[in-house]
Amino acid sequence: MIQMLSKGIEKFEYIDFEPTSILTLRAKEKLNRIFGESPSDSSTRGFLRKTREGFQGVMHVRSAVGTFMADVIGEDPVAVVDTLSRKIRSQLRMWKRQRQLAIDA
C-alpha cells in the first residue's frame, strides 16, 4: 500500500505500511523546512519503505543547480525522517556557502 503526502511540489510516500499521525506530521514539517531552504526552482520528493531490516528512507531535492539526495536505513521511521532531513539540510548549507563564496569572489 502506498500513501502519499503532497503539498505543491513536495511529495512524500509511505510504502508497505500505514504511517502514524506523528510520523506524517514530522515528515510534513521536515519537507516544508527543506523546501523553504532549497533553491527556488526545486522539487522535493521522498519515500519511506518498510523492509525486513526496518525502514528505508530516501529523499531527493532536484533543481537547476543540482540534486541533493539522502538515503537512510533504520529501525524507527521518525528517526529515519529526521536523519534524512539533517543530511539534505547539510548539503543545502554547503551549496549556500559555495554559492556565497562564488558571489564574493
Contacts in CASP RR format, 6 or more apart in sequence:
PFRMAT RR
TARGET T0000
AUTHOR 0000-0000-0000
METHOD contacts of the structure
MODEL  1
MIQMLSKGIEKFEYIDFEPTSILTLRAKEKLNRIFGESPSDSSTRGFLRK
TREGFQGVMHVRSAVGTFMADVIGEDPVAVVDTLSRKIRSQLRMWKRQRQ
LAIDA
1 15 0 8 1.000
1 16 0 8 1.000
1 17 0 8 1.000
1 18 0 8 1.000
2 13 0 8 1.000
2 14 0 8 1.000
2 15 0 8 1.000
3 13 0 8 1.000
3 14 0 8 1.000
3 18 0 8 1.000
3 19 0 8 1.000
4 11 0 8 1.000
4 12 0 8 1.000
4 13 0 8 1.000
4 14 0 8 1.000
5 11 0 8 1.000
5 12 0 8 1.000
5 13 0 8 1.000
5 14 0 8 1.000
5 24 0 8 1.000
5 27 0 8 1.000
5 28 0 8 1.000
5 31 0 8 1.000
6 12 0 8 1.000
7 28 0 8 1.000
7 31 0 8 1.000
7 32 0 8 1.000
9 42 0 8 1.000
9 43 0 8 1.000
9 44 0 8 1.000
10 31 0 8 1.000
10 32 0 8 1.000
10 35 0 8 1.000
10 43 0 8 1.000
10 44 0 8 1.000
10 45 0 8 1.000
11 44 0 8 1.000
11 45 0 8 1.000
11 46 0 8 1.000
12 27 0 8 1.000
12 28 0 8 1.000
12 31 0 8 1.000
12 45 0 8 1.000
12 46 0 8 1.000
12 47 0 8 1.000
12 48 0 8 1.000
13 46 0 8 1.000
13 47 0 8 1.000
13 48 0 8 1.000
14 23 0 8 1.000
14 24 0 8 1.000
14 47 0 8 1.000
14 48 0 8 1.000
15 47 0 8 1.000
15 48 0 8 1.000
15 49 0 8 1.000
15 50 0 8 1.000
16 49 0 8 1.000
16 50 0 8 1.000
16 51 0 8 1.000
17 50 0 8 1.000
17 77 0 8 1.000
19 27 0 8 1.000
19 48 0 8 1.000
19 77 0 8 1.000
22 78 0 8 1.000
23 48 0 8 1.000
23 77 0 8 1.000
23 78 0 8 1.000
23 81 0 8 1.000
26 78 0 8 1.000
26 81 0 8 1.000
26 82 0 8 1.000
27 48 0 8 1.000
27 81 0 8 1.000
30 81 0 8 1.000
30 82 0 8 1.000
30 84 0 8 1.000
30 85 0 8 1.000
31 44 0 8 1.000
33 85 0 8 1.000
33 89 0 8 1.000
34 44 0 8 1.000
34 59 0 8 1.000
34 61 0 8 1.000
34 85 0 8 1.000
34 88 0 8 1.000
34 89 0 8 1.000
34 92 0 8 1.000
35 42 0 8 1.000
35 44 0 8 1.000
37 89 0 8 1.000
37 92 0 8 1.000
38 44 0 8 1.000
38 61 0 8 1.000
38 63 0 8 1.000
38 68 0 8 1.000
38 92 0 8 1.000
39 63 0 8 1.000
39 64 0 8 1.000
39 65 0 8 1.000
39 66 0 8 1.000
39 95 0 8 1.000
40 63 0 8 1.000
41 63 0 8 1.000
41 64 0 8 1.000
42 61 0 8 1.000
42 62 0 8 1.000
42 63 0 8 1.000
43 61 0 8 1.000
43 62 0 8 1.000
43 63 0 8 1.000
44 59 0 8 1.000
44 60 0 8 1.000
44 61 0 8 1.000
45 59 0 8 1.000
45 60 0 8 1.000
45 62 0 8 1.000
46 57 0 8 1.000
46 58 0 8 1.000
46 59 0 8 1.000
46 60 0 8 1.000
46 84 0 8 1.000
47 57 0 8 1.000
47 58 0 8 1.000
48 55 0 8 1.000
48 56 0 8 1.000
48 57 0 8 1.000
48 77 0 8 1.000
48 80 0 8 1.000
48 81 0 8 1.000
49 55 0 8 1.000
49 56 0 8 1.000
49 57 0 8 1.000
51 73 0 8 1.000
53 73 0 8 1.000
53 74 0 8 1.000
54 73 0 8 1.000
54 74 0 8 1.000
54 75 0 8 1.000
55 73 0 8 1.000
55 74 0 8 1.000
55 75 0 8 1.000
55 76 0 8 1.000
55 77 0 8 1.000
55 80 0 8 1.000
56 71 0 8 1.000
56 72 0 8 1.000
56 73 0 8 1.000
56 74 0 8 1.000
56 80 0 8 1.000
57 70 0 8 1.000
57 71 0 8 1.000
57 72 0 8 1.000
57 73 0 8 1.000
57 80 0 8 1.000
57 81 0 8 1.000
57 84 0 8 1.000
58 69 0 8 1.000
58 70 0 8 1.000
58 71 0 8 1.000
58 72 0 8 1.000
58 84 0 8 1.000
59 69 0 8 1.000
59 70 0 8 1.000
59 84 0 8 1.000
59 85 0 8 1.000
59 87 0 8 1.000
59 88 0 8 1.000
60 67 0 8 1.000
60 68 0 8 1.000
60 69 0 8 1.000
61 67 0 8 1.000
61 68 0 8 1.000
61 69 0 8 1.000
61 88 0 8 1.000
61 92 0 8 1.000
65 95 0 8 1.000
65 99 0 8 1.000
68 88 0 8 1.000
68 91 0 8 1.000
68 92 0 8 1.000
68 95 0 8 1.000
69 88 0 8 1.000
69 91 0 8 1.000
70 83 0 8 1.000
70 84 0 8 1.000
70 87 0 8 1.000
70 88 0 8 1.000
70 91 0 8 1.000
72 80 0 8 1.000
72 83 0 8 1.000
72 84 0 8 1.000
72 87 0 8 1.000
73 80 0 8 1.000
74 80 0 8 1.000
END
